[in-house]
Amino acid sequence: MTYRNVVLSVFGLLMTGFAANAQLNILNAKAPDEIGKKTEAQIAYDNDEPLPYGYTDERDVLWSRTLWEIIDLDERVNFPLYYPIDTNNIGSERRSLYDVLVKAIKDGKIEHVYADSYFTEKRTLGDLEASLVYSDTTDLGIEQLNAEGTVDPQYIRKFNLDAGDVEEWRIRGIWYLDKRQGELKYRLLGICPVANEARSKAFPDDPIDSKVELFWVWFPGARKALHEAKAFNRRNTSQPISFDHLLNSRRFHAVVYKEDNVQGDREVSDYINDNALMQLLESDRIREQIRNIEIDMWNY
């Protein structure tokens, strides 16, 4: 057997083992009900936890810069954050990032939810319900209310925002130079879904763009919930990737729309108006400036 055949054989065995473990018992299931279920031994063996962040002393931070970025879900590279949008009929455990966050918030797994990217105003589950659901009373309901003082539930229409309504994600993160390790690092701090208000679903012919930030999640506090949820891996479907890994490794494309600055953290659109191309070039300039910081550090 040649060296090439040996390498291919070993690679095939490894890929077979990975696929058997990654398909959630699909190759060992004796019935369809057993697909996706792990035995107690498998659960104990996995001990699957998100990789903890290392401690960073403030004295080790030589330089830092905070950026706000937009992840456009119309871009193909960002599709794993958007799909699947029909989570009711899908035959697997995959969910979109929006559904994962909302479900974790409702289940109490994520507690650090805020109204802005500076994490100053905390939001409760009741506050989120007011943003994600819009109720509208029909004409018959209004007539009943005027006549009887009450409205039957059948005359109340409810419109809920779902994963298909999310148009983009906004993230806040910090780039910093760790002088102890001598490298440029990135730490994701917050993530926010952006969509049109639920009211827009009740009035689809309204041309007014009401795209708003629904809520901001403190990312370090949501890592465990995001680690348990898997996103689609287009390169190898037998090896799904967790949302925690996907976001921490920056496996997406984003555009900078704001950086911390002396003008009160003004956005790029505030000083470059009505010119999308120049705004993209400004985003690239900010990103390139950060990359050059690490390069210049090693120049003598």
CYANA upper distance limits for C-alpha pairs under 8 A (distance plus 0.5 A):
  1 MET  CA      5 ASN  CA      6.71
  1 MET  CA      6 VAL  CA      7.28
  2 THR  CA      6 VAL  CA      6.91
  3 TYR  CA      7 VAL  CA      6.76
  4 ARG  CA      8 LEU  CA      6.74
  5 ASN  CA      9 SER  CA      6.53
  6 VAL  CA     10 VAL  CA      6.71
  7 VAL  CA     11 PHE  CA      6.59
  8 LEU  CA     12 GLY  CA      6.54
  9 SER  CA     13 LEU  CA      6.79
 10 VAL  CA     14 LEU  CA      6.74
 11 PHE  CA     15 MET  CA      6.66
 12 GLY  CA     16 THR  CA      6.58
 13 LEU  CA     17 GLY  CA      6.72
 14 LEU  CA     18 PHE  CA      6.67
 15 MET  CA     19 ALA  CA      6.53
 16 THR  CA     20 ALA  CA      6.69
 17 GLY  CA     21 ASN  CA      6.91
 18 PHE  CA     22 ALA  CA      6.47
 18 PHE  CA    238 SER  CA      7.75
 18 PHE  CA    239 GLN  CA      7.85
 19 ALA  CA     23 GLN  CA      6.50
 19 ALA  CA    238 SER  CA      5.48
 19 ALA  CA    239 GLN  CA      7.49
 20 ALA  CA     24 LEU  CA      8.03
 20 ALA  CA     25 ASN  CA      7.25
 20 ALA  CA     26 ILE  CA      7.85
 20 ALA  CA     27 LEU  CA      6.59
 20 ALA  CA     28 ASN  CA      8.49
 21 ASN  CA     25 ASN  CA      7.17
 22 ALA  CA    238 SER  CA      6.01
 22 ALA  CA    239 GLN  CA      6.19
 22 ALA  CA    240 PRO  CA      7.79
 23 GLN  CA     27 LEU  CA      7.97
 23 GLN  CA     36 GLY  CA      7.99
 23 GLN  CA    238 SER  CA      6.43
 23 GLN  CA    239 GLN  CA      8.37
 24 LEU  CA     35 ILE  CA      6.75
 24 LEU  CA     36 GLY  CA      5.00
 24 LEU  CA     37 LYS  CA      6.93
 24 LEU  CA     38 LYS  CA      7.35
 25 ASN  CA     29 ALA  CA      6.28
 25 ASN  CA     34 GLU  CA      7.78
 25 ASN  CA     35 ILE  CA      6.06
 25 ASN  CA     36 GLY  CA      6.47
 25 ASN  CA     37 LYS  CA      7.11
 25 ASN  CA     38 LYS  CA      7.20
 26 ILE  CA     34 GLU  CA      8.18
 26 ILE  CA     35 ILE  CA      5.54
 26 ILE  CA     36 GLY  CA      7.45
 29 ALA  CA     33 ASP  CA      8.46
 29 ALA  CA     34 GLU  CA      5.77
 29 ALA  CA     35 ILE  CA      6.33
 30 LYS  CA     34 GLU  CA      7.34
 31 ALA  CA     35 ILE  CA      7.93
 36 GLY  CA     93 GLU  CA      8.49
 38 LYS  CA     42 GLN  CA      6.36
 38 LYS  CA     43 ILE  CA      6.85
 39 THR  CA     43 ILE  CA      6.83
 40 GLU  CA     44 ALA  CA      6.66
 41 ALA  CA     45 TYR  CA      6.53
 42 GLN  CA     46 ASP  CA      6.53
 43 ILE  CA     47 ASN  CA      6.96
 49 GLU  CA    224 LYS  CA      7.59
 49 GLU  CA    227 HIS  CA      7.80
 50 PRO  CA    223 ARG  CA      7.34
 50 PRO  CA    224 LYS  CA      6.69
 50 PRO  CA    227 HIS  CA      6.46
 50 PRO  CA    244 ASP  CA      7.99
 56 THR  CA     60 ASP  CA      7.30
 56 THR  CA     61 VAL  CA      8.20
 57 ASP  CA     61 VAL  CA      7.58
 60 ASP  CA    178 ASP  CA      6.09
 60 ASP  CA    179 LYS  CA      5.93
 60 ASP  CA    180 ARG  CA      6.42
 61 VAL  CA    176 TYR  CA      6.94
 61 VAL  CA    177 LEU  CA      6.19
 61 VAL  CA    178 ASP  CA      5.62
 61 VAL  CA    179 LYS  CA      6.81
 62 LEU  CA    176 TYR  CA      7.77
 62 LEU  CA    177 LEU  CA      5.89
 62 LEU  CA    178 ASP  CA      6.72
 62 LEU  CA    179 LYS  CA      6.29
 63 TRP  CA    176 TYR  CA      5.94
 63 TRP  CA    177 LEU  CA      5.75
 63 TRP  CA    178 ASP  CA      8.41
 64 SER  CA    174 ILE  CA      7.19
 64 SER  CA    175 TRP  CA      5.95
 64 SER  CA    176 TYR  CA      4.51
 64 SER  CA    177 LEU  CA      6.92
 65 ARG  CA    174 ILE  CA      6.15
 65 ARG  CA    175 TRP  CA      5.80
 65 ARG  CA    176 TYR  CA      6.92
 65 ARG  CA    259 GLU  CA      7.98
 65 ARG  CA    260 ASP  CA      7.42
 65 ARG  CA    290 ILE  CA      8.44
 66 THR  CA    172 ARG  CA      7.73
 66 THR  CA    173 GLY  CA      6.30
 66 THR  CA    174 ILE  CA      4.79
 66 THR  CA    175 TRP  CA      6.80
 66 THR  CA    259 GLU  CA      6.32
 66 THR  CA    260 ASP  CA      6.17
 67 LEU  CA    172 ARG  CA      6.33
 67 LEU  CA    173 GLY  CA      6.11
 67 LEU  CA    174 ILE  CA      6.67
 67 LEU  CA    175 TRP  CA      8.27
 67 LEU  CA    256 VAL  CA      7.25
 67 LEU  CA    257 TYR  CA      8.42
 67 LEU  CA    258 LYS  CA      6.48
 67 LEU  CA    259 GLU  CA      5.03
 67 LEU  CA    260 ASP  CA      7.21
 68 TRP  CA    170 ARG  CA      7.51
 68 TRP  CA    171 ILE  CA      6.20
 68 TRP  CA    172 ARG  CA      5.03
 68 TRP  CA    173 GLY  CA      7.13
 68 TRP  CA    256 VAL  CA      6.36
 68 TRP  CA    257 TYR  CA      6.42
 68 TRP  CA    258 LYS  CA      5.52
 68 TRP  CA    259 GLU  CA      6.57
 69 GLU  CA    170 ARG  CA      6.12
 69 GLU  CA    171 ILE  CA      5.85
 69 GLU  CA    172 ARG  CA      7.00
 69 GLU  CA    254 ALA  CA      6.31
 69 GLU  CA    255 VAL  CA      5.73
 69 GLU  CA    256 VAL  CA      4.74
 69 GLU  CA    257 TYR  CA      5.97
 69 GLU  CA    258 LYS  CA      7.44
 70 ILE  CA    168 GLU  CA      7.23
 70 ILE  CA    169 TRP  CA      6.34
 70 ILE  CA    170 ARG  CA      5.13
 70 ILE  CA    171 ILE  CA      7.09
 70 ILE  CA    254 ALA  CA      5.76
 70 ILE  CA    255 VAL  CA      5.70
 70 ILE  CA    256 VAL  CA      6.89
 70 ILE  CA    257 TYR  CA      7.24
 71 ILE  CA     78 ASN  CA      7.75
 71 ILE  CA    168 GLU  CA      6.00
 71 ILE  CA    169 TRP  CA      5.47
 71 ILE  CA    170 ARG  CA      6.60
 71 ILE  CA    171 ILE  CA      8.27
 71 ILE  CA    252 PHE  CA      7.93
 71 ILE  CA    253 HIS  CA      6.76
 71 ILE  CA    254 ALA  CA      5.06
 71 ILE  CA    255 VAL  CA      7.22
 72 ASP  CA     78 ASN  CA      7.56
 72 ASP  CA    167 GLU  CA      7.34
 72 ASP  CA    168 GLU  CA      5.22
 72 ASP  CA    169 TRP  CA      7.23
 72 ASP  CA    253 HIS  CA      8.28
 72 ASP  CA    254 ALA  CA      7.47
 73 LEU  CA     78 ASN  CA      6.00
 73 LEU  CA     79 PHE  CA      6.72
 73 LEU  CA     81 LEU  CA      7.91
 73 LEU  CA     82 TYR  CA      6.84
 73 LEU  CA    167 GLU  CA      6.34
 73 LEU  CA    168 GLU  CA      5.71
 73 LEU  CA    169 TRP  CA      8.04
 74 ASP  CA     78 ASN  CA      7.85
 74 ASP  CA     79 PHE  CA      7.96
 74 ASP  CA    167 GLU  CA      8.05
 75 GLU  CA     79 PHE  CA      7.33
 75 GLU  CA    253 HIS  CA      8.49
 77 VAL  CA    252 PHE  CA      6.52
 77 VAL  CA    253 HIS  CA      7.25
 78 ASN  CA     82 TYR  CA      7.57
 78 ASN  CA    252 PHE  CA      5.96
 78 ASN  CA    253 HIS  CA      7.17
 79 PHE  CA     83 TYR  CA      6.48
 80 PRO  CA     96 SER  CA      8.02
 80 PRO  CA    231 ALA  CA      6.37
 80 PRO  CA    232 PHE  CA      6.16
 80 PRO  CA    233 ASN  CA      8.21
 81 LEU  CA     96 SER  CA      6.50
 81 LEU  CA     97 LEU  CA      5.91
 81 LEU  CA    231 ALA  CA      7.82
 82 TYR  CA     96 SER  CA      5.96
 82 TYR  CA     97 LEU  CA      7.08
 82 TYR  CA     98 TYR  CA      8.19
 82 TYR  CA    163 ALA  CA      7.59
 82 TYR  CA    164 GLY  CA      8.10
 82 TYR  CA    166 VAL  CA      8.32
 83 TYR  CA     95 ARG  CA      7.75
 83 TYR  CA     96 SER  CA      5.74
 83 TYR  CA    163 ALA  CA      8.49
 84 PRO  CA     90 ILE  CA      8.38
 84 PRO  CA     94 ARG  CA      7.77
 84 PRO  CA     95 ARG  CA      6.46
 84 PRO  CA     96 SER  CA      5.91
 85 ILE  CA     95 ARG  CA      8.18
 85 ILE  CA     96 SER  CA      6.87
 85 ILE  CA    162 ASP  CA      8.15
 85 ILE  CA    163 ALA  CA      5.65
 85 ILE  CA    164 GLY  CA      5.63
 86 ASP  CA     90 ILE  CA      7.16
 86 ASP  CA    163 ALA  CA      8.37
 86 ASP  CA    164 GLY  CA      8.31
 87 THR  CA     94 ARG  CA      8.46
 87 THR  CA     95 ARG  CA      6.76
 87 THR  CA     96 SER  CA      8.36
 90 ILE  CA     94 ARG  CA      8.45
 94 ARG  CA    229 ALA  CA      7.66
 94 ARG  CA    230 LYS  CA      6.58
 94 ARG  CA    231 ALA  CA      7.00
 94 ARG  CA    232 PHE  CA      8.15
 95 ARG  CA     99 ASP  CA      6.68
 95 ARG  CA    100 VAL  CA      6.81
 95 ARG  CA    229 ALA  CA      7.89
 95 ARG  CA    230 LYS  CA      8.04
 95 ARG  CA    231 ALA  CA      7.91
 96 SER  CA    100 VAL  CA      6.81
 96 SER  CA    163 ALA  CA      7.14
 96 SER  CA    231 ALA  CA      8.08
 97 LEU  CA    101 LEU  CA      6.77
 97 LEU  CA    243 PHE  CA      7.85
 98 TYR  CA    102 VAL  CA      6.68
 98 TYR  CA    162 ASP  CA      8.29
 98 TYR  CA    163 ALA  CA      6.16
 98 TYR  CA    166 VAL  CA      8.21
 98 TYR  CA    193 PRO  CA      7.58
 99 ASP  CA    103 LYS  CA      6.41
 99 ASP  CA    162 ASP  CA      8.05
 99 ASP  CA    163 ALA  CA      6.81
100 VAL  CA    104 ALA  CA      6.59
100 VAL  CA    225 ALA  CA      8.26
100 VAL  CA    226 LEU  CA      7.71
100 VAL  CA    229 ALA  CA      7.47
101 LEU  CA    105 ILE  CA      6.63
101 LEU  CA    110 ILE  CA      8.30
101 LEU  CA    225 ALA  CA      8.35
101 LEU  CA    226 LEU  CA      8.18
102 VAL  CA    106 LYS  CA      6.72
103 LYS  CA    107 ASP  CA      6.57
104 ALA  CA    108 GLY  CA      6.61
104 ALA  CA    109 LYS  CA      5.49
104 ALA  CA    110 ILE  CA      6.14
104 ALA  CA    225 ALA  CA      7.10
105 ILE  CA    109 LYS  CA      6.39
105 ILE  CA    110 ILE  CA      5.34
105 ILE  CA    111 GLU  CA      7.08
105 ILE  CA    125 LEU  CA      7.90
106 LYS  CA    125 LEU  CA      7.37
109 LYS  CA    222 ALA  CA      8.14
109 LYS  CA    225 ALA  CA      7.20
110 ILE  CA    221 GLY  CA      7.21
110 ILE  CA    222 ALA  CA      6.13
110 ILE  CA    225 ALA  CA      7.96
111 GLU  CA    221 GLY  CA      8.15
112 HIS  CA    122 LYS  CA      7.81
112 HIS  CA    217 VAL  CA      6.56
112 HIS  CA    218 TRP  CA      6.08
112 HIS  CA    221 GLY  CA      7.17
112 HIS  CA    222 ALA  CA      8.48
113 VAL  CA    119 PHE  CA      8.48
113 VAL  CA    122 LYS  CA      6.36
113 VAL  CA    123 ARG  CA      6.06
113 VAL  CA    124 THR  CA      7.81
113 VAL  CA    215 PHE  CA      7.19
113 VAL  CA    216 TRP  CA      6.21
113 VAL  CA    217 VAL  CA      5.21
113 VAL  CA    218 TRP  CA      6.96
114 TYR  CA    119 PHE  CA      5.96
114 TYR  CA    120 THR  CA      7.50
114 TYR  CA    121 GLU  CA      5.98
114 TYR  CA    122 LYS  CA      4.73
114 TYR  CA    123 ARG  CA      5.50
114 TYR  CA    215 PHE  CA      6.42
114 TYR  CA    216 TRP  CA      5.46
114 TYR  CA    217 VAL  CA      6.77
114 TYR  CA    218 TRP  CA      8.25
115 ALA  CA    119 PHE  CA      7.50
115 ALA  CA    120 THR  CA      8.11
115 ALA  CA    121 GLU  CA      6.05
115 ALA  CA    122 LYS  CA      6.72
115 ALA  CA    123 ARG  CA      6.66
115 ALA  CA    214 LEU  CA      8.19
115 ALA  CA    215 PHE  CA      5.79
115 ALA  CA    216 TRP  CA      6.35
116 ASP  CA    120 THR  CA      7.46
116 ASP  CA    121 GLU  CA      7.38
116 ASP  CA    215 PHE  CA      7.54
116 ASP  CA    216 TRP  CA      6.45
117 SER  CA    172 ARG  CA      7.50
117 SER  CA    190 GLY  CA      7.33
117 SER  CA    216 TRP  CA      6.65
119 PHE  CA    216 TRP  CA      8.08
119 PHE  CA    218 TRP  CA      8.14
123 ARG  CA    127 ASP  CA      6.39
123 ARG  CA    128 LEU  CA      7.56
123 ARG  CA    215 PHE  CA      8.43
124 THR  CA    128 LEU  CA      7.02
125 LEU  CA    129 GLU  CA      6.82
126 GLY  CA    130 ALA  CA      7.05
127 ASP  CA    131 SER  CA      7.22
128 LEU  CA    132 LEU  CA      6.56
128 LEU  CA    214 LEU  CA      8.25
128 LEU  CA    215 PHE  CA      8.08
129 GLU  CA    133 VAL  CA      6.26
130 ALA  CA    134 TYR  CA      7.71
131 SER  CA    197 GLU  CA      7.73
131 SER  CA    198 ALA  CA      7.63
131 SER  CA    214 LEU  CA      7.24
132 LEU  CA    160 ASN  CA      6.36
132 LEU  CA    161 LEU  CA      5.86
132 LEU  CA    197 GLU  CA      7.96
132 LEU  CA    198 ALA  CA      6.49
132 LEU  CA    214 LEU  CA      8.16
133 VAL  CA    158 LYS  CA      7.23
133 VAL  CA    159 PHE  CA      6.12
133 VAL  CA    160 ASN  CA      5.09
133 VAL  CA    161 LEU  CA      7.00
133 VAL  CA    198 ALA  CA      6.30
134 TYR  CA    158 LYS  CA      6.16
134 TYR  CA    159 PHE  CA      5.65
134 TYR  CA    160 ASN  CA      7.11
134 TYR  CA    198 ALA  CA      5.86
134 TYR  CA    199 ARG  CA      6.09
134 TYR  CA    202 ALA  CA      8.36
135 SER  CA    156 ILE  CA      7.11
135 SER  CA    157 ARG  CA      6.11
135 SER  CA    158 LYS  CA      4.99
135 SER  CA    159 PHE  CA      6.93
136 ASP  CA    156 ILE  CA      6.19
136 ASP  CA    157 ARG  CA      5.58
136 ASP  CA    158 LYS  CA      6.90
136 ASP  CA    202 ALA  CA      8.15
137 THR  CA    141 GLY  CA      6.19
137 THR  CA    142 ILE  CA      7.02
137 THR  CA    155 TYR  CA      6.48
137 THR  CA    156 ILE  CA      5.09
137 THR  CA    157 ARG  CA      6.68
138 THR  CA    142 ILE  CA      6.85
138 THR  CA    155 TYR  CA      6.06
138 THR  CA    156 ILE  CA      6.77
138 THR  CA    157 ARG  CA      7.78
139 ASP  CA    143 GLU  CA      6.82
140 LEU  CA    144 GLN  CA      6.69
140 LEU  CA    155 TYR  CA      7.16
141 GLY  CA    145 LEU  CA      6.55
141 GLY  CA    151 VAL  CA      6.08
141 GLY  CA    152 ASP  CA      7.57
141 GLY  CA    155 TYR  CA      5.45
141 GLY  CA    156 ILE  CA      7.54
142 ILE  CA    146 ASN  CA      6.71
142 ILE  CA    151 VAL  CA      8.03
143 GLU  CA    147 ALA  CA      6.68
144 GLN  CA    148 GLU  CA      6.12
144 GLN  CA    149 GLY  CA      7.44
144 GLN  CA    150 THR  CA      7.14
144 GLN  CA    151 VAL  CA      6.52
145 LEU  CA    149 GLY  CA      4.88
145 LEU  CA    150 THR  CA      5.36
145 LEU  CA    151 VAL  CA      5.94
151 VAL  CA    155 TYR  CA      7.30
151 VAL  CA    156 ILE  CA      8.26
152 ASP  CA    156 ILE  CA      7.79
159 PHE  CA    198 ALA  CA      6.70
159 PHE  CA    199 ARG  CA      7.93
159 PHE  CA    201 LYS  CA      6.97
159 PHE  CA    202 ALA  CA      7.18
160 ASN  CA    198 ALA  CA      6.73
161 LEU  CA    165 ASP  CA      6.64
161 LEU  CA    197 GLU  CA      8.38
161 LEU  CA    198 ALA  CA      6.25
162 ASP  CA    166 VAL  CA      7.79
165 ASP  CA    195 ALA  CA      6.43
165 ASP  CA    196 ASN  CA      7.67
166 VAL  CA    193 PRO  CA      6.92
166 VAL  CA    194 VAL  CA      6.25
166 VAL  CA    195 ALA  CA      5.13
166 VAL  CA    196 ASN  CA      8.17
167 GLU  CA    193 PRO  CA      8.36
167 GLU  CA    194 VAL  CA      6.53
167 GLU  CA    195 ALA  CA      5.94
168 GLU  CA    193 PRO  CA      6.79
168 GLU  CA    194 VAL  CA      5.84
168 GLU  CA    195 ALA  CA      7.61
169 TRP  CA    191 ILE  CA      7.42
169 TRP  CA    192 CYS  CA      6.06
169 TRP  CA    193 PRO  CA      5.17
169 TRP  CA    194 VAL  CA      6.26
170 ARG  CA    191 ILE  CA      6.25
170 ARG  CA    192 CYS  CA      5.56
170 ARG  CA    193 PRO  CA      6.96
170 ARG  CA    194 VAL  CA      7.68
171 ILE  CA    188 LEU  CA      7.98
171 ILE  CA    189 LEU  CA      8.06
171 ILE  CA    190 GLY  CA      6.03
171 ILE  CA    191 ILE  CA      4.90
171 ILE  CA    192 CYS  CA      6.74
172 ARG  CA    188 LEU  CA      6.82
172 ARG  CA    189 LEU  CA      6.09
172 ARG  CA    190 GLY  CA      5.57
172 ARG  CA    191 ILE  CA      7.00
173 GLY  CA    186 TYR  CA      7.47
173 GLY  CA    187 ARG  CA      6.09
173 GLY  CA    188 LEU  CA      4.75
173 GLY  CA    189 LEU  CA      5.50
173 GLY  CA    190 GLY  CA      7.34
174 ILE  CA    186 TYR  CA      6.26
174 ILE  CA    187 ARG  CA      5.90
174 ILE  CA    188 LEU  CA      7.05
174 ILE  CA    189 LEU  CA      7.81
175 TRP  CA    184 LEU  CA      7.45
175 TRP  CA    185 LYS  CA      6.21
175 TRP  CA    186 TYR  CA      5.05
175 TRP  CA    187 ARG  CA      7.09
175 TRP  CA    290 ILE  CA      8.33
176 TYR  CA    184 LEU  CA      6.25
176 TYR  CA    185 LYS  CA      5.95
176 TYR  CA    186 TYR  CA      6.95
177 LEU  CA    182 GLY  CA      7.43
177 LEU  CA    183 GLU  CA      6.24
177 LEU  CA    184 LEU  CA      5.06
177 LEU  CA    185 LYS  CA      6.71
177 LEU  CA    294 GLU  CA      7.89
178 ASP  CA    182 GLY  CA      5.99
178 ASP  CA    183 GLU  CA      6.10
178 ASP  CA    184 LEU  CA      6.87
178 ASP  CA    185 LYS  CA      7.56
179 LYS  CA    183 GLU  CA      7.42
183 GLU  CA    294 GLU  CA      7.32
184 LEU  CA    294 GLU  CA      6.52
187 ARG  CA    248 ASN  CA      8.06
188 LEU  CA    219 PHE  CA      7.16
188 LEU  CA    220 PRO  CA      8.26
188 LEU  CA    247 LEU  CA      8.44
188 LEU  CA    248 ASN  CA      7.32
189 LEU  CA    218 TRP  CA      6.56
189 LEU  CA    219 PHE  CA      5.76
189 LEU  CA    220 PRO  CA      7.16
190 GLY  CA    216 TRP  CA      6.85
190 GLY  CA    217 VAL  CA      5.97
190 GLY  CA    218 TRP  CA      5.25
190 GLY  CA    219 PHE  CA      5.33
190 GLY  CA    220 PRO  CA      8.50
191 ILE  CA    216 TRP  CA      6.12
191 ILE  CA    217 VAL  CA      5.92
191 ILE  CA    218 TRP  CA      7.46
191 ILE  CA    219 PHE  CA      6.92
192 CYS  CA    213 GLU  CA      7.02
192 CYS  CA    214 LEU  CA      7.36
192 CYS  CA    215 PHE  CA      6.11
192 CYS  CA    216 TRP  CA      5.03
192 CYS  CA    217 VAL  CA      6.84
193 PRO  CA    213 GLU  CA      6.65
193 PRO  CA    214 LEU  CA      6.39
193 PRO  CA    215 PHE  CA      7.21
193 PRO  CA    216 TRP  CA      8.08
194 VAL  CA    211 LYS  CA      7.08
194 VAL  CA    212 VAL  CA      6.10
194 VAL  CA    213 GLU  CA      5.15
194 VAL  CA    214 LEU  CA      6.37
195 ALA  CA    211 LYS  CA      5.59
195 ALA  CA    212 VAL  CA      6.29
195 ALA  CA    213 GLU  CA      7.38
195 ALA  CA    214 LEU  CA      7.61
196 ASN  CA    200 SER  CA      6.95
196 ASN  CA    209 ASP  CA      7.59
196 ASN  CA    210 SER  CA      5.62
196 ASN  CA    211 LYS  CA      4.51
196 ASN  CA    212 VAL  CA      6.54
197 GLU  CA    201 LYS  CA      8.27
197 GLU  CA    210 SER  CA      6.43
197 GLU  CA    211 LYS  CA      6.84
197 GLU  CA    212 VAL  CA      7.20
198 ALA  CA    202 ALA  CA      7.83
199 ARG  CA    203 PHE  CA      7.11
200 SER  CA    204 PRO  CA      6.09
200 SER  CA    206 ASP  CA      7.62
200 SER  CA    210 SER  CA      8.00
217 VAL  CA    222 ALA  CA      7.86
218 TRP  CA    222 ALA  CA      7.17
219 PHE  CA    223 ARG  CA      6.79
222 ALA  CA    226 LEU  CA      6.73
223 ARG  CA    227 HIS  CA      6.35
223 ARG  CA    244 ASP  CA      6.28
224 LYS  CA    228 GLU  CA      6.93
224 LYS  CA    244 ASP  CA      8.34
225 ALA  CA    229 ALA  CA      7.26
226 LEU  CA    230 LYS  CA      8.34
226 LEU  CA    242 SER  CA      7.16
226 LEU  CA    243 PHE  CA      5.71
226 LEU  CA    244 ASP  CA      5.58
227 HIS  CA    242 SER  CA      5.62
227 HIS  CA    243 PHE  CA      6.44
227 HIS  CA    244 ASP  CA      5.41
227 HIS  CA    245 HIS  CA      7.66
228 GLU  CA    242 SER  CA      7.24
229 ALA  CA    242 SER  CA      6.18
229 ALA  CA    243 PHE  CA      6.82
230 LYS  CA    240 PRO  CA      6.37
230 LYS  CA    241 ILE  CA      5.92
230 LYS  CA    242 SER  CA      4.72
230 LYS  CA    243 PHE  CA      6.47
231 ALA  CA    240 PRO  CA      6.42
231 ALA  CA    241 ILE  CA      5.85
231 ALA  CA    242 SER  CA      6.13
231 ALA  CA    243 PHE  CA      6.45
231 ALA  CA    246 LEU  CA      8.49
232 PHE  CA    237 THR  CA      7.38
232 PHE  CA    240 PRO  CA      6.04
232 PHE  CA    241 ILE  CA      7.12
233 ASN  CA    237 THR  CA      5.92
233 ASN  CA    239 GLN  CA      7.10
233 ASN  CA    240 PRO  CA      5.63
233 ASN  CA    241 ILE  CA      6.64
236 ASN  CA    240 PRO  CA      7.94
241 ILE  CA    245 HIS  CA      7.10
241 ILE  CA    246 LEU  CA      7.09
242 SER  CA    246 LEU  CA      6.66
243 PHE  CA    247 LEU  CA      6.54
244 ASP  CA    248 ASN  CA      6.53
245 HIS  CA    249 SER  CA      6.39
246 LEU  CA    250 ARG  CA      6.65
246 LEU  CA    251 ARG  CA      5.90
246 LEU  CA    252 PHE  CA      8.31
247 LEU  CA    251 ARG  CA      6.83
247 LEU  CA    252 PHE  CA      8.05
255 VAL  CA    280 LEU  CA      7.69
255 VAL  CA    283 SER  CA      6.67
255 VAL  CA    284 ASP  CA      8.48
256 VAL  CA    283 SER  CA      5.43
256 VAL  CA    284 ASP  CA      8.29
256 VAL  CA    286 ILE  CA      8.18
256 VAL  CA    287 ARG  CA      8.26
257 TYR  CA    267 GLU  CA      6.25
257 TYR  CA    268 VAL  CA      5.91
257 TYR  CA    269 SER  CA      7.86
257 TYR  CA    283 SER  CA      7.30
258 LYS  CA    265 ASP  CA      7.21
258 LYS  CA    266 ARG  CA      6.95
258 LYS  CA    267 GLU  CA      4.91
258 LYS  CA    268 VAL  CA      6.22
259 GLU  CA    265 ASP  CA      6.43
259 GLU  CA    266 ARG  CA      7.86
259 GLU  CA    267 GLU  CA      7.61
260 ASP  CA    264 GLY  CA      7.84
260 ASP  CA    265 ASP  CA      5.06
260 ASP  CA    266 ARG  CA      8.11
261 ASN  CA    265 ASP  CA      5.37
261 ASN  CA    266 ARG  CA      7.59
266 ARG  CA    270 ASP  CA      6.95
267 GLU  CA    271 TYR  CA      7.95
268 VAL  CA    272 ILE  CA      6.53
268 VAL  CA    279 GLN  CA      7.01
268 VAL  CA    282 GLU  CA      7.97
268 VAL  CA    283 SER  CA      8.39
269 SER  CA    273 ASN  CA      5.97
269 SER  CA    274 ASP  CA      8.33
269 SER  CA    279 GLN  CA      7.41
272 ILE  CA    278 MET  CA      7.60
272 ILE  CA    279 GLN  CA      6.85
275 ASN  CA    279 GLN  CA      6.86
276 ALA  CA    280 LEU  CA      6.78
277 LEU  CA    281 LEU  CA      6.81
278 MET  CA    282 GLU  CA      6.56
279 GLN  CA    283 SER  CA      6.72
280 LEU  CA    284 ASP  CA      6.82
281 LEU  CA    285 ARG  CA      6.64
282 GLU  CA    286 ILE  CA      6.78
283 SER  CA    287 ARG  CA      6.83
284 ASP  CA    288 GLU  CA      6.46
285 ARG  CA    289 GLN  CA      6.54
286 ILE  CA    290 ILE  CA      7.00
287 ARG  CA    291 ARG  CA      6.95
288 GLU  CA    292 ASN  CA      6.67
289 GLN  CA    293 ILE  CA      7.07
290 ILE  CA    294 GLU  CA      7.86
291 ARG  CA    295 ILE  CA      7.28
292 ASN  CA    296 ASP  CA      6.39
293 ILE  CA    297 MET  CA      6.72
294 GLU  CA    298 TRP  CA      7.52
295 ILE  CA    299 ASN  CA      7.34
